[in-house]
């Protein structure tokens, strides 16, 4: 498995999930913010796919089992709490990863240096919403806690070794845990204590095994391209 392909699939799938908020966010400012994050991730995916092959073929013509994204990013948006728990967990992983890759002499280094600057904003935005919801009303606190707990089982896969990825998974995980613990404590939330890699259902996206919502999302994402093969705009 190509490291570039795995990271590209992560970015593409999460970009599509965030794009699903278009026209549905509660306020215009947040709709623009989520769209900008989605576009950043889409740009990362395109750059990474270019290291592997044709970006359109890779995005639109592969079957579900050929995608190598972690299962965390394919989880449905749910409410705002669910969306930002997912974003918090993923961005807190992406930032130290890209910083580590930027310091190498690999083909991923230039892209990682640029992407790290984007992800700093993504993570800051996710932290802000986590604090706002966690330390807000009784209802928002309960929703944020449920979201953090529900998605916790998908986080272990982030730190499984990927062939060709020049970063230390153990070091990334240690930094991630410190960051997540600090944010959740500030948000008056409890750090979940369940398993973080619960068998294939929460740990095999890198091997092409995905959760049920992913198939439906992929069909929607690929529909236009597959319906009009070879079309140009």
C-alpha positions, 0 to 999 in steps of 0.5 A: 500500500502506498503511503501517499494513497492512504493519506490521500484517501483519508483527505478525500473522504473527510473532505466529502463528509464535510462538504455534506454540510453545504446548505445545512450548517446552522449559520453562514459563517460556519458553513463557509468555515467547513467548506474551506476545511473541505477544500483544503483537504481536497487539495491535499488529496489531489496533490497526494494522488498525483504521486500515485496516478490519475486523480480522477481514476483514483477518486471515482473509479475504484471500488470500496475495497480499494480505498485505504482510508481509516474508518474514522473519516468515513463516519457520518456527520451526525450533529455538530458535536459528532462532526467536530469530535471526528475533526478534533481526533483527525486533525490532532493526528494530521498535524504532528504527522505532517510536521514529521513528514515535512522534516524528512527528505521524502517525496511527501515533504513539500506537500506536508509542509504546506498541509501542516499550515492548513491543518493548524487552522483545522485543529484550532477550529475543532478545539474551539467547537469542542470547548464551546459545546463541551463547556456550554449547556447541559445538552451540548455537553452531553452531545459532545461527550457522546460523540467523543465516546462513540468515535473513540474506538476508531482512533487506534487505527490512526497509529497503525504502521503504514509502509513507506510513511516516515513517521514514528507511530508511537511518537505520534500517538503519544503527542495525540493523546496529550493534545486530546486529553488537554482539550477534553479536560478544558471542555469539562469532558471525560476522556473515553476509556474504551478500546481504541482498536476493536477488531476489523470493525474499527481498525481495518480501513487501511486494508480496505475493510470499511463500515456500512456508511462508507459504501453509501457515501462512495456511491453518491460521490462517484455517481456523476463521474460514473454516469458520464464517463469521459465527460469534460466541463 
